[in-house]
Amino acid sequence: MDLDIRRAVLHNLSGNDKKQLQDTVVDAIQDGQEKMLPGLGVLFEVLWNKSDNAFRDQMLTRLEQGV
């Protein structure tokens, strides 16, 4: 079975507004189920790809502090 998780996540979230995206992220984190991790990874990839170097550096600093 060939499952394209990235495409499925992006398709499912296509057209969502900020509130819906926030709800998705918060629900995935609060739920704590590992099956949600790939979707969060796809969202992080989108965020990373849409960010400039300064914002990427801020994200990396926060990740470094959090792990």
mmCIF file as Biopython writes it, N, C-alpha, C and O atoms, coordinates in Angstrom:
data_model
#
loop_
_atom_site.group_PDB
_atom_site.id
_atom_site.type_symbol
_atom_site.label_atom_id
_atom_site.label_alt_id
_atom_site.label_comp_id
_atom_site.label_asym_id
_atom_site.label_entity_id
_atom_site.label_seq_id
_atom_site.pdbx_PDB_ins_code
_atom_site.Cartn_x
_atom_site.Cartn_y
_atom_site.Cartn_z
_atom_site.occupancy
_atom_site.B_iso_or_equiv
_atom_site.auth_seq_id
_atom_site.auth_asym_id
_atom_site.pdbx_PDB_model_num
ATOM 1   N N  . MET A ? 1  ? 0.849   -1.181 0.000  1.0 0.0 1  A 1 
ATOM 2   C CA . MET A ? 1  ? 0.000   0.000  0.000  1.0 0.0 1  A 1 
ATOM 3   C C  . MET A ? 1  ? 0.889   1.237  0.000  1.0 0.0 1  A 1 
ATOM 4   O O  . MET A ? 1  ? 1.768   1.375  0.851  1.0 0.0 1  A 1 
ATOM 5   N N  . ASP A ? 2  ? 0.664   2.124  -0.939 1.0 0.0 2  A 1 
ATOM 6   C CA . ASP A ? 2  ? 1.427   3.355  -1.054 1.0 0.0 2  A 1 
ATOM 7   C C  . ASP A ? 2  ? 0.588   4.497  -0.487 1.0 0.0 2  A 1 
ATOM 8   O O  . ASP A ? 2  ? -0.383  4.933  -1.105 1.0 0.0 2  A 1 
ATOM 9   N N  . LEU A ? 3  ? 0.974   4.978  0.700  1.0 0.0 3  A 1 
ATOM 10  C CA . LEU A ? 3  ? 0.211   6.029  1.370  1.0 0.0 3  A 1 
ATOM 11  C C  . LEU A ? 3  ? 1.035   7.301  1.374  1.0 0.0 3  A 1 
ATOM 12  O O  . LEU A ? 3  ? 2.118   7.334  1.958  1.0 0.0 3  A 1 
ATOM 13  N N  . ASP A ? 4  ? 0.552   8.326  0.746  1.0 0.0 4  A 1 
ATOM 14  C CA . ASP A ? 4  ? 1.242   9.607  0.716  1.0 0.0 4  A 1 
ATOM 15  C C  . ASP A ? 4  ? 0.676   10.475 1.837  1.0 0.0 4  A 1 
ATOM 16  O O  . ASP A ? 4  ? -0.294  11.210 1.648  1.0 0.0 4  A 1 
ATOM 17  N N  . ILE A ? 5  ? 1.301   10.373 3.002  1.0 0.0 5  A 1 
ATOM 18  C CA . ILE A ? 5  ? 0.816   11.077 4.192  1.0 0.0 5  A 1 
ATOM 19  C C  . ILE A ? 5  ? 0.850   12.588 3.983  1.0 0.0 5  A 1 
ATOM 20  O O  . ILE A ? 5  ? -0.089  13.296 4.348  1.0 0.0 5  A 1 
ATOM 21  N N  . ARG A ? 6  ? 1.933   13.068 3.398  1.0 0.0 6  A 1 
ATOM 22  C CA . ARG A ? 6  ? 2.076   14.512 3.184  1.0 0.0 6  A 1 
ATOM 23  C C  . ARG A ? 6  ? 0.903   15.055 2.367  1.0 0.0 6  A 1 
ATOM 24  O O  . ARG A ? 6  ? 0.275   16.045 2.743  1.0 0.0 6  A 1 
ATOM 25  N N  . ARG A ? 7  ? 0.624   14.402 1.260  1.0 0.0 7  A 1 
ATOM 26  C CA . ARG A ? 7  ? -0.463  14.867 0.384  1.0 0.0 7  A 1 
ATOM 27  C C  . ARG A ? 7  ? -1.819  14.749 1.081  1.0 0.0 7  A 1 
ATOM 28  O O  . ARG A ? 7  ? -2.670  15.627 0.933  1.0 0.0 7  A 1 
ATOM 29  N N  . ALA A ? 8  ? -2.022  13.673 1.836  1.0 0.0 8  A 1 
ATOM 30  C CA . ALA A ? 8  ? -3.293  13.477 2.538  1.0 0.0 8  A 1 
ATOM 31  C C  . ALA A ? 8  ? -3.511  14.554 3.603  1.0 0.0 8  A 1 
ATOM 32  O O  . ALA A ? 8  ? -4.610  15.096 3.727  1.0 0.0 8  A 1 
ATOM 33  N N  . VAL A ? 9  ? -2.463  14.860 4.368  1.0 0.0 9  A 1 
ATOM 34  C CA . VAL A ? 9  ? -2.585  15.886 5.411  1.0 0.0 9  A 1 
ATOM 35  C C  . VAL A ? 9  ? -2.890  17.238 4.777  1.0 0.0 9  A 1 
ATOM 36  O O  . VAL A ? 9  ? -3.789  17.953 5.221  1.0 0.0 9  A 1 
ATOM 37  N N  . LEU A ? 10 ? -2.141  17.581 3.746  1.0 0.0 10 A 1 
ATOM 38  C CA . LEU A ? 10 ? -2.360  18.875 3.089  1.0 0.0 10 A 1 
ATOM 39  C C  . LEU A ? 10 ? -3.755  18.953 2.478  1.0 0.0 10 A 1 
ATOM 40  O O  . LEU A ? 10 ? -4.397  20.002 2.531  1.0 0.0 10 A 1 
ATOM 41  N N  . HIS A ? 11 ? -4.224  17.859 1.905  1.0 0.0 11 A 1 
ATOM 42  C CA . HIS A ? 11 ? -5.578  17.833 1.333  1.0 0.0 11 A 1 
ATOM 43  C C  . HIS A ? 11 ? -6.624  18.029 2.431  1.0 0.0 11 A 1 
ATOM 44  O O  . HIS A ? 11 ? -7.568  18.801 2.263  1.0 0.0 11 A 1 
ATOM 45  N N  . ASN A ? 12 ? -6.456  17.332 3.549  1.0 0.0 12 A 1 
ATOM 46  C CA . ASN A ? 12 ? -7.432  17.425 4.644  1.0 0.0 12 A 1 
ATOM 47  C C  . ASN A ? 12 ? -7.478  18.805 5.280  1.0 0.0 12 A 1 
ATOM 48  O O  . ASN A ? 12 ? -8.520  19.214 5.793  1.0 0.0 12 A 1 
ATOM 49  N N  . LEU A ? 13 ? -6.371  19.523 5.254  1.0 0.0 13 A 1 
ATOM 50  C CA . LEU A ? 13 ? -6.320  20.843 5.892  1.0 0.0 13 A 1 
ATOM 51  C C  . LEU A ? 13 ? -6.502  21.993 4.900  1.0 0.0 13 A 1 
ATOM 52  O O  . LEU A ? 13 ? -6.574  23.155 5.300  1.0 0.0 13 A 1 
ATOM 53  N N  . SER A ? 14 ? -6.574  21.672 3.628  1.0 0.0 14 A 1 
ATOM 54  C CA . SER A ? 14 ? -6.729  22.695 2.598  1.0 0.0 14 A 1 
ATOM 55  C C  . SER A ? 14 ? -7.986  23.516 2.852  1.0 0.0 14 A 1 
ATOM 56  O O  . SER A ? 14 ? -9.072  22.968 3.041  1.0 0.0 14 A 1 
ATOM 57  N N  . GLY A ? 15 ? -7.827  24.827 2.855  1.0 0.0 15 A 1 
ATOM 58  C CA . GLY A ? 15 ? -8.963  25.719 3.049  1.0 0.0 15 A 1 
ATOM 59  C C  . GLY A ? 15 ? -9.280  26.034 4.502  1.0 0.0 15 A 1 
ATOM 60  O O  . GLY A ? 15 ? -10.162 26.845 4.783  1.0 0.0 15 A 1 
ATOM 61  N N  . ASN A ? 16 ? -8.567  25.397 5.429  1.0 0.0 16 A 1 
ATOM 62  C CA . ASN A ? 16 ? -8.810  25.706 6.845  1.0 0.0 16 A 1 
ATOM 63  C C  . ASN A ? 16 ? -8.336  27.115 7.180  1.0 0.0 16 A 1 
ATOM 64  O O  . ASN A ? 16 ? -7.316  27.572 6.664  1.0 0.0 16 A 1 
ATOM 65  N N  . ASP A ? 17 ? -9.080  27.802 8.045  1.0 0.0 17 A 1 
ATOM 66  C CA . ASP A ? 17 ? -8.659  29.117 8.499  1.0 0.0 17 A 1 
ATOM 67  C C  . ASP A ? 17 ? -7.737  28.967 9.720  1.0 0.0 17 A 1 
ATOM 68  O O  . ASP A ? 17 ? -7.469  27.855 10.174 1.0 0.0 17 A 1 
ATOM 69  N N  . LYS A ? 18 ? -7.259  30.102 10.241 1.0 0.0 18 A 1 
ATOM 70  C CA . LYS A ? 18 ? -6.317  30.081 11.366 1.0 0.0 18 A 1 
ATOM 71  C C  . LYS A ? 18 ? -6.871  29.331 12.571 1.0 0.0 18 A 1 
ATOM 72  O O  . LYS A ? 18 ? -6.162  28.544 13.198 1.0 0.0 18 A 1 
ATOM 73  N N  . LYS A ? 19 ? -8.124  29.575 12.890 1.0 0.0 19 A 1 
ATOM 74  C CA . LYS A ? 19 ? -8.744  28.939 14.058 1.0 0.0 19 A 1 
ATOM 75  C C  . LYS A ? 19 ? -8.797  27.424 13.881 1.0 0.0 19 A 1 
ATOM 76  O O  . LYS A ? 19 ? -8.501  26.674 14.812 1.0 0.0 19 A 1 
ATOM 77  N N  . GLN A ? 20 ? -9.168  26.984 12.702 1.0 0.0 20 A 1 
ATOM 78  C CA . GLN A ? 20 ? -9.232  25.550 12.439 1.0 0.0 20 A 1 
ATOM 79  C C  . GLN A ? 20 ? -7.844  24.913 12.509 1.0 0.0 20 A 1 
ATOM 80  O O  . GLN A ? 20 ? -7.685  23.815 13.041 1.0 0.0 20 A 1 
ATOM 81  N N  . LEU A ? 21 ? -6.847  25.607 11.971 1.0 0.0 21 A 1 
ATOM 82  C CA . LEU A ? 21 ? -5.479  25.091 12.044 1.0 0.0 21 A 1 
ATOM 83  C C  . LEU A ? 21 ? -4.993  25.034 13.489 1.0 0.0 21 A 1 
ATOM 84  O O  . LEU A ? 21 ? -4.350  24.069 13.900 1.0 0.0 21 A 1 
ATOM 85  N N  . GLN A ? 22 ? -5.306  26.075 14.252 1.0 0.0 22 A 1 
ATOM 86  C CA . GLN A ? 22 ? -4.928  26.075 15.672 1.0 0.0 22 A 1 
ATOM 87  C C  . GLN A ? 22 ? -5.586  24.915 16.396 1.0 0.0 22 A 1 
ATOM 88  O O  . GLN A ? 22 ? -4.930  24.204 17.157 1.0 0.0 22 A 1 
ATOM 89  N N  . ASP A ? 23 ? -6.871  24.718 16.168 1.0 0.0 23 A 1 
ATOM 90  C CA . ASP A ? 23 ? -7.587  23.609 16.803 1.0 0.0 23 A 1 
ATOM 91  C C  . ASP A ? 23 ? -6.955  22.267 16.447 1.0 0.0 23 A 1 
ATOM 92  O O  . ASP A ? 23 ? -6.831  21.389 17.300 1.0 0.0 23 A 1 
ATOM 93  N N  . THR A ? 24 ? -6.556  22.111 15.189 1.0 0.0 24 A 1 
ATOM 94  C CA . THR A ? 24 ? -5.928  20.871 14.749 1.0 0.0 24 A 1 
ATOM 95  C C  . THR A ? 24 ? -4.623  20.625 15.499 1.0 0.0 24 A 1 
ATOM 96  O O  . THR A ? 24 ? -4.378  19.522 15.986 1.0 0.0 24 A 1 
ATOM 97  N N  . VAL A ? 25 ? -3.795  21.651 15.588 1.0 0.0 25 A 1 
ATOM 98  C CA . VAL A ? 25 ? -2.507  21.515 16.264 1.0 0.0 25 A 1 
ATOM 99  C C  . VAL A ? 25 ? -2.703  21.246 17.749 1.0 0.0 25 A 1 
ATOM 100 O O  . VAL A ? 25 ? -2.088  20.331 18.297 1.0 0.0 25 A 1 
ATOM 101 N N  . VAL A ? 26 ? -3.542  22.023 18.399 1.0 0.0 26 A 1 
ATOM 102 C CA . VAL A ? 26 ? -3.777  21.860 19.839 1.0 0.0 26 A 1 
ATOM 103 C C  . VAL A ? 26 ? -4.363  20.480 20.135 1.0 0.0 26 A 1 
ATOM 104 O O  . VAL A ? 26 ? -3.928  19.807 21.070 1.0 0.0 26 A 1 
ATOM 105 N N  . ASP A ? 27 ? -5.331  20.066 19.352 1.0 0.0 27 A 1 
ATOM 106 C CA . ASP A ? 27 ? -5.930  18.743 19.559 1.0 0.0 27 A 1 
ATOM 107 C C  . ASP A ? 27 ? -4.895  17.633 19.400 1.0 0.0 27 A 1 
ATOM 108 O O  . ASP A ? 27 ? -4.865  16.691 20.192 1.0 0.0 27 A 1 
ATOM 109 N N  . ALA A ? 28 ? -4.048  17.743 18.379 1.0 0.0 28 A 1 
ATOM 110 C CA . ALA A ? 28 ? -3.034  16.718 18.141 1.0 0.0 28 A 1 
ATOM 111 C C  . ALA A ? 28 ? -2.044  16.647 19.295 1.0 0.0 28 A 1 
ATOM 112 O O  . ALA A ? 28 ? -1.641  15.557 19.699 1.0 0.0 28 A 1 
ATOM 113 N N  . ILE A ? 29 ? -1.650  17.798 19.826 1.0 0.0 29 A 1 
ATOM 114 C CA . ILE A ? 29 ? -0.688  17.824 20.931 1.0 0.0 29 A 1 
ATOM 115 C C  . ILE A ? 29 ? -1.335  17.326 22.216 1.0 0.0 29 A 1 
ATOM 116 O O  . ILE A ? 29 ? -0.746  16.521 22.937 1.0 0.0 29 A 1 
ATOM 117 N N  . GLN A ? 30 ? -2.539  17.798 22.505 1.0 0.0 30 A 1 
ATOM 118 C CA . GLN A ? 30 ? -3.206  17.397 23.745 1.0 0.0 30 A 1 
ATOM 119 C C  . GLN A ? 30 ? -3.586  15.922 23.732 1.0 0.0 30 A 1 
ATOM 120 O O  . GLN A ? 30 ? -3.557  15.262 24.771 1.0 0.0 30 A 1 
ATOM 121 N N  . ASP A ? 31 ? -3.940  15.409 22.567 1.0 0.0 31 A 1 
ATOM 122 C CA . ASP A ? 31 ? -4.326  14.007 22.454 1.0 0.0 31 A 1 
ATOM 123 C C  . ASP A ? 31 ? -3.140  13.093 22.751 1.0 0.0 31 A 1 
ATOM 124 O O  . ASP A ? 31 ? -3.300  12.028 23.347 1.0 0.0 31 A 1 
ATOM 125 N N  . GLY A ? 32 ? -1.958  13.517 22.333 1.0 0.0 32 A 1 
ATOM 126 C CA . GLY A ? 32 ? -0.739  12.795 22.645 1.0 0.0 32 A 1 
ATOM 127 C C  . GLY A ? 32 ? -0.571  11.455 21.948 1.0 0.0 32 A 1 
ATOM 128 O O  . GLY A ? 32 ? 0.306   10.676 22.322 1.0 0.0 32 A 1 
ATOM 129 N N  . GLN A ? 33 ? -1.382  11.174 20.955 1.0 0.0 33 A 1 
ATOM 130 C CA . GLN A ? 33 ? -1.257  9.900  20.245 1.0 0.0 33 A 1 
ATOM 131 C C  . GLN A ? 33 ? -0.165  9.995  19.181 1.0 0.0 33 A 1 
ATOM 132 O O  . GLN A ? 33 ? -0.081  10.973 18.438 1.0 0.0 33 A 1 
ATOM 133 N N  . GLU A ? 34 ? 0.655   8.974  19.128 1.0 0.0 34 A 1 
ATOM 134 C CA . GLU A ? 34 ? 1.765   8.971  18.177 1.0 0.0 34 A 1 
ATOM 135 C C  . GLU A ? 34 ? 1.298   8.994  16.728 1.0 0.0 34 A 1 
ATOM 136 O O  . GLU A ? 34 ? 2.044   9.426  15.849 1.0 0.0 34 A 1 
ATOM 137 N N  . LYS A ? 35 ? 0.086   8.540  16.466 1.0 0.0 35 A 1 
ATOM 138 C CA . LYS A ? 35 ? -0.411  8.544  15.084 1.0 0.0 35 A 1 
ATOM 139 C C  . LYS A ? 35 ? -0.573  9.965  14.551 1.0 0.0 35 A 1 
ATOM 140 O O  . LYS A ? 35 ? -0.685  10.162 13.341 1.0 0.0 35 A 1 
ATOM 141 N N  . MET A ? 36 ? -0.586  10.954 15.443 1.0 0.0 36 A 1 
ATOM 142 C CA . MET A ? 36 ? -0.725  12.348 15.024 1.0 0.0 36 A 1 
ATOM 143 C C  . MET A ? 36 ? 0.619   12.972 14.625 1.0 0.0 36 A 1 
ATOM 144 O O  . MET A ? 36 ? 0.638   14.024 13.986 1.0 0.0 36 A 1 
ATOM 145 N N  . LEU A ? 37 ? 1.724   12.351 14.986 1.0 0.0 37 A 1 
ATOM 146 C CA . LEU A ? 37 ? 3.038   12.928 14.741 1.0 0.0 37 A 1 
ATOM 147 C C  . LEU A ? 37 ? 3.352   13.175 13.267 1.0 0.0 37 A 1 
ATOM 148 O O  . LEU A ? 37 ? 3.919   14.219 12.944 1.0 0.0 37 A 1 
ATOM 149 N N  . PRO A ? 38 ? 3.012   12.267 12.369 1.0 0.0 38 A 1 
ATOM 150 C CA . PRO A ? 38 ? 3.286   12.574 10.955 1.0 0.0 38 A 1 
ATOM 151 C C  . PRO A ? 38 ? 2.570   13.841 10.473 1.0 0.0 38 A 1 
ATOM 152 O O  . PRO A ? 38 ? 3.150   14.631 9.726  1.0 0.0 38 A 1 
ATOM 153 N N  . GLY A ? 39 ? 1.333   14.037 10.888 1.0 0.0 39 A 1 
ATOM 154 C CA . GLY A ? 39 ? 0.602   15.241 10.486 1.0 0.0 39 A 1 
ATOM 155 C C  . GLY A ? 39 ? 1.242   16.506 11.027 1.0 0.0 39 A 1 
ATOM 156 O O  . GLY A ? 39 ? 1.342   17.512 10.326 1.0 0.0 39 A 1 
ATOM 157 N N  . LEU A ? 40 ? 1.678   16.449 12.286 1.0 0.0 40 A 1 
ATOM 158 C CA . LEU A ? 40 ? 2.374   17.604 12.858 1.0 0.0 40 A 1 
ATOM 159 C C  . LEU A ? 40 ? 3.687   17.846 12.125 1.0 0.0 40 A 1 
ATOM 160 O O  . LEU A ? 40 ? 4.104   18.990 11.942 1.0 0.0 40 A 1 
ATOM 161 N N  . GLY A ? 41 ? 4.331   16.771 11.710 1.0 0.0 41 A 1 
ATOM 162 C CA . GLY A ? 41 ? 5.564   16.913 10.931 1.0 0.0 41 A 1 
ATOM 163 C C  . GLY A ? 41 ? 5.326   17.604 9.607  1.0 0.0 41 A 1 
ATOM 164 O O  . GLY A ? 41 ? 6.135   18.425 9.175  1.0 0.0 41 A 1 
ATOM 165 N N  . VAL A ? 42 ? 4.220   17.275 8.960  1.0 0.0 42 A 1 
ATOM 166 C CA . VAL A ? 42 ? 3.873   17.935 7.694  1.0 0.0 42 A 1 
ATOM 167 C C  . VAL A ? 42 ? 3.619   19.416 7.934  1.0 0.0 42 A 1 
ATOM 168 O O  . VAL A ? 42 ? 4.067   20.257 7.154  1.0 0.0 42 A 1 
ATOM 169 N N  . LEU A ? 43 ? 2.908   19.742 9.005  1.0 0.0 43 A 1 
ATOM 170 C CA . LEU A ? 43 ? 2.660   21.157 9.318  1.0 0.0 43 A 1 
ATOM 171 C C  . LEU A ? 43 ? 3.956   21.890 9.627  1.0 0.0 43 A 1 
ATOM 172 O O  . LEU A ? 43 ? 4.131   23.043 9.233  1.0 0.0 43 A 1 
ATOM 173 N N  . PHE A ? 44 ? 4.868   21.221 10.335 1.0 0.0 44 A 1 
ATOM 174 C CA . PHE A ? 44 ? 6.157   21.847 10.612 1.0 0.0 44 A 1 
ATOM 175 C C  . PHE A ? 44 ? 6.929   22.076 9.313  1.0 0.0 44 A 1 
ATOM 176 O O  . PHE A ? 44 ? 7.583   23.107 9.152  1.0 0.0 44 A 1 
ATOM 177 N N  . GLU A ? 45 ? 6.856   21.126 8.396  1.0 0.0 45 A 1 
ATOM 178 C CA . GLU A ? 45 ? 7.527   21.276 7.106  1.0 0.0 45 A 1 
ATOM 179 C C  . GLU A ? 45 ? 6.987   22.499 6.355  1.0 0.0 45 A 1 
ATOM 180 O O  . GLU A ? 45 ? 7.760   23.259 5.772  1.0 0.0 45 A 1 
ATOM 181 N N  . VAL A ? 46 ? 5.658   22.689 6.369  1.0 0.0 46 A 1 
ATOM 182 C CA . VAL A ? 46 ? 5.048   23.851 5.712  1.0 0.0 46 A 1 
ATOM 183 C C  . VAL A ? 46 ? 5.558   25.131 6.376  1.0 0.0 46 A 1 
ATOM 184 O O  . VAL A ? 46 ? 5.965   26.074 5.698  1.0 0.0 46 A 1 
ATOM 185 N N  . LEU A ? 47 ? 5.531   25.151 7.697  1.0 0.0 47 A 1 
ATOM 186 C CA . LEU A ? 47 ? 6.002   26.322 8.436  1.0 0.0 47 A 1 
ATOM 187 C C  . LEU A ? 47 ? 7.456   26.623 8.098  1.0 0.0 47 A 1 
ATOM 188 O O  . LEU A ? 47 ? 7.805   27.776 7.845  1.0 0.0 47 A 1 
ATOM 189 N N  . TRP A ? 48 ? 8.297   25.613 8.089  1.0 0.0 48 A 1 
ATOM 190 C CA . TRP A ? 48 ? 9.721   25.774 7.794  1.0 0.0 48 A 1 
ATOM 191 C C  . TRP A ? 48 ? 9.914   26.326 6.386  1.0 0.0 48 A 1 
ATOM 192 O O  . TRP A ? 48 ? 10.690  27.258 6.176  1.0 0.0 48 A 1 
ATOM 193 N N  . ASN A ? 49 ? 9.203   25.746 5.428  1.0 0.0 49 A 1 
ATOM 194 C CA . ASN A ? 49 ? 9.377   26.161 4.032  1.0 0.0 49 A 1 
ATOM 195 C C  . ASN A ? 49 ? 8.866   27.573 3.765  1.0 0.0 49 A 1 
ATOM 196 O O  . ASN A ? 49 ? 9.328   28.223 2.828  1.0 0.0 49 A 1 
ATOM 197 N N  . LYS A ? 50 ? 7.928   28.057 4.563  1.0 0.0 50 A 1 
ATOM 198 C CA . LYS A ? 50 ? 7.372   29.393 4.373  1.0 0.0 50 A 1 
ATOM 199 C C  . LYS A ? 50 ? 8.062   30.454 5.232  1.0 0.0 50 A 1 
ATOM 200 O O  . LYS A ? 50 ? 7.655   31.615 5.230  1.0 0.0 50 A 1 
ATOM 201 N N  . SER A ? 51 ? 9.110   30.056 5.969  1.0 0.0 51 A 1 
ATOM 202 C CA . SER A ? 51 ? 9.775   30.973 6.903  1.0 0.0 51 A 1 
ATOM 203 C C  . SER A ? 51 ? 11.088  31.484 6.331  1.0 0.0 51 A 1 
ATOM 204 O O  . SER A ? 51 ? 11.764  30.798 5.564  1.0 0.0 51 A 1 
ATOM 205 N N  . ASP A ? 52 ? 11.435  32.719 6.727  1.0 0.0 52 A 1 
ATOM 206 C CA . ASP A ? 52 ? 12.743  33.243 6.358  1.0 0.0 52 A 1 
ATOM 207 C C  . ASP A ? 52 ? 13.791  32.726 7.351  1.0 0.0 52 A 1 
ATOM 208 O O  . ASP A ? 52 ? 13.457  32.078 8.343  1.0 0.0 52 A 1 
ATOM 209 N N  . ASN A ? 53 ? 15.041  33.019 7.070  1.0 0.0 53 A 1 
ATOM 210 C CA . ASN A ? 53 ? 16.128  32.498 7.903  1.0 0.0 53 A 1 
ATOM 211 C C  . ASN A ? 53 ? 16.055  32.976 9.350  1.0 0.0 53 A 1 
ATOM 212 O O  . ASN A ? 53 ? 16.390  32.223 10.264 1.0 0.0 53 A 1 
ATOM 213 N N  . ALA A ? 54 ? 15.628  34.198 9.568  1.0 0.0 54 A 1 
ATOM 214 C CA . ALA A ? 54 ? 15.532  34.724 10.932 1.0 0.0 54 A 1 
ATOM 215 C C  . ALA A ? 54 ? 14.493  33.939 11.740 1.0 0.0 54 A 1 
ATOM 216 O O  . ALA A ? 54 ? 14.738  33.589 12.895 1.0 0.0 54 A 1 
ATOM 217 N N  . PHE A ? 55 ? 13.349  33.668 11.140 1.0 0.0 55 A 1 
ATOM 218 C CA . PHE A ? 55 ? 12.316  32.915 11.853 1.0 0.0 55 A 1 
ATOM 219 C C  . PHE A ? 55 ? 12.739  31.465 12.053 1.0 0.0 55 A 1 
ATOM 220 O O  . PHE A ? 55 ? 12.445  30.865 13.088 1.0 0.0 55 A 1 
ATOM 221 N N  . ARG A ? 56 ? 13.429  30.902 11.061 1.0 0.0 56 A 1 
ATOM 222 C CA . ARG A ? 56 ? 13.950  29.540 11.225 1.0 0.0 56 A 1 
ATOM 223 C C  . ARG A ? 56 ? 14.918  29.477 12.411 1.0 0.0 56 A 1 
ATOM 224 O O  . ARG A ? 56 ? 14.896  28.530 13.197 1.0 0.0 56 A 1 
ATOM 225 N N  . ASP A ? 57 ? 15.751  30.487 12.522 1.0 0.0 57 A 1 
ATOM 226 C CA . ASP A ? 57 ? 16.693  30.527 13.642 1.0 0.0 57 A 1 
ATOM 227 C C  . ASP A ? 57 ? 15.951  30.598 14.975 1.0 0.0 57 A 1 
ATOM 228 O O  . ASP A ? 57 ? 16.351  29.949 15.942 1.0 0.0 57 A 1 
ATOM 229 N N  . GLN A ? 58 ? 14.873  31.381 15.033 1.0 0.0 58 A 1 
ATOM 230 C CA . GLN A ? 58 ? 14.055  31.445 16.249 1.0 0.0 58 A 1 
ATOM 231 C C  . GLN A ? 58 ? 13.447  30.086 16.578 1.0 0.0 58 A 1 
ATOM 232 O O  . GLN A ? 58 ? 13.434  29.669 17.736 1.0 0.0 58 A 1 
ATOM 233 N N  . MET A ? 59 ? 12.949  29.408 15.565 1.0 0.0 59 A 1 
ATOM 234 C CA . MET A ? 59 ? 12.368  28.076 15.798 1.0 0.0 59 A 1 
ATOM 235 C C  . MET A ? 59 ? 13.424  27.110 16.317 1.0 0.0 59 A 1 
ATOM 236 O O  . MET A ? 59 ? 13.175  26.342 17.246 1.0 0.0 59 A 1 
ATOM 237 N N  . LEU A ? 60 ? 14.603  27.155 15.710 1.0 0.0 60 A 1 
ATOM 238 C CA . LEU A ? 60 ? 15.675  26.254 16.131 1.0 0.0 60 A 1 
ATOM 239 C C  . LEU A ? 60 ? 16.131  26.550 17.558 1.0 0.0 60 A 1 
ATOM 240 O O  . LEU A ? 60 ? 16.442  25.632 18.318 1.0 0.0 60 A 1 
ATOM 241 N N  . THR A ? 61 ? 16.169  27.827 17.918 1.0 0.0 61 A 1 
ATOM 242 C CA . THR A ? 61 ? 16.530  28.196 19.289 1.0 0.0 61 A 1 
ATOM 243 C C  . THR A ? 61 ? 15.509  27.649 20.257 1.0 0.0 61 A 1 
ATOM 244 O O  . THR A ? 61 ? 15.879  27.108 21.299 1.0 0.0 61 A 1 
ATOM 245 N N  . ARG A ? 62 ? 14.233  27.775 19.942 1.0 0.0 62 A 1 
ATOM 246 C CA . ARG A ? 62 ? 13.187  27.260 20.826 1.0 0.0 62 A 1 
ATOM 247 C C  . ARG A ? 62 ? 13.202  25.746 20.902 1.0 0.0 62 A 1 
ATOM 248 O O  . ARG A ? 62 ? 12.968  25.169 21.964 1.0 0.0 62 A 1 
ATOM 249 N N  . LEU A ? 63 ? 13.475  25.103 19.779 1.0 0.0 63 A 1 
ATOM 250 C CA . LEU A ? 63 ? 13.595  23.647 19.806 1.0 0.0 63 A 1 
ATOM 251 C C  . LEU A ? 63 ? 14.780  23.222 20.668 1.0 0.0 63 A 1 
ATOM 252 O O  . LEU A ? 63 ? 14.683  22.286 21.462 1.0 0.0 63 A 1 
ATOM 253 N N  . GLU A ? 64 ? 15.887  23.915 20.500 1.0 0.0 64 A 1 
ATOM 254 C CA . GLU A ? 64 ? 17.082  23.600 21.287 1.0 0.0 64 A 1 
ATOM 255 C C  . GLU A ? 64 ? 16.807  23.742 22.771 1.0 0.0 64 A 1 
ATOM 256 O O  . GLU A ? 64 ? 17.270  22.928 23.571 1.0 0.0 64 A 1 
ATOM 257 N N  . GLN A ? 65 ? 16.058  24.770 23.145 1.0 0.0 65 A 1 
ATOM 258 C CA . GLN A ? 65 ? 15.721  24.998 24.552 1.0 0.0 65 A 1 
ATOM 259 C C  . GLN A ? 65 ? 14.719  23.976 25.069 1.0 0.0 65 A 1 
ATOM 260 O O  . GLN A ? 65 ? 14.685  23.684 26.265 1.0 0.0 65 A 1 
ATOM 261 N N  . GLY A ? 66 ? 13.910  23.436 24.176 1.0 0.0 66 A 1 
ATOM 262 C CA . GLY A ? 66 ? 12.845  22.533 24.590 1.0 0.0 66 A 1 
ATOM 263 C C  . GLY A ? 66 ? 13.234  21.070 24.667 1.0 0.0 66 A 1 
ATOM 264 O O  . GLY A ? 66 ? 12.530  20.273 25.287 1.0 0.0 66 A 1 
ATOM 265 N N  . VAL A ? 67 ? 14.339  20.711 24.049 1.0 0.0 67 A 1 
ATOM 266 C CA . VAL A ? 67 ? 14.744  19.298 24.067 1.0 0.0 67 A 1 
ATOM 267 C C  . VAL A ? 67 ? 15.963  19.075 24.931 1.0 0.0 67 A 1 
ATOM 268 O O  . VAL A ? 67 ? 16.433  17.945 25.055 1.0 0.0 67 A 1 
#
